[in-house]
Amino acid sequence: MKKKPAKNRSANAPSNHLRIIGGQWRGRKLTFPSIEGLRPTGDRIRETVFNWLQFELPEARCLDLFAGSGALALESLSRRAEFCLMLEKDGQACAQLNSHLVALECRQAQVLNTDSLDWLAQCKPENELQFDVVFCDPPFALGLWQRCFELLESKNLIAEGGWIYVEAPKNESLDFPSQWQIHRKKSTGQVDFYLLNRAS
């Protein structure tokens, strides 16, 4: 999600819509709050990314670091991910994500209203909390990629052989950890997106 700090939003601000494009909830339309700077990863990018991940998602444990509208997390759950932890700083967005889980009768997910970097920093590596798929699509304007990469590695949060999806502005200079190998990369418009594999 491309999310900037919200300002001057009304409690009655209009909602926007996203469509789940595959899996058990294919075609379901869901709303997300009209918060400045927040938008879902587009259908075309999601279709590509989830084609890349189609054989990795069943029974996978997923982490969506910047859940926003829920487009990536809900798509994963629709495609039979075992569990997805969604981190989101905006309280209004969190409330909407929880509402979606209720409407979809989904019990394989948890939404945490938290700052993602704070949550990562507080994780203890000895807890053996690991994920098979991690989505890292932070607010573009804040430049959080490198700190996320460092914390994911130092806290050992990605399982060996796990997958990391990264979305960034086109031509953004990213320094991936040495254990992460670029499996796929594609560009569309002003966005580069990557699927990386953490070496086992």
Salt bridges, closest charged atoms under 4 A:
ASP43 OD2 - ARG19 NH2 3.14
ASP43 OD1 - ARG46 NH2 2.51
GLU75 OE1 - ARG46 NH1 2.96
GLU75 OE2 - ARG79 NE 3.15
GLU88 OE2 - LYS3 NZ 3.28
ASP90 OD2 - ARG9 NH1 3.17
ASP115 OD2 - LYS89 NZ 3.44
ASP137 OD2 - LYS2 NZ 3.52
GLU150 OE1 - ARG147 NH1 3.47
GLU153 OE2 - ARG198 NE 2.64
GLU167 OE2 - LYS2 NZ 2.48
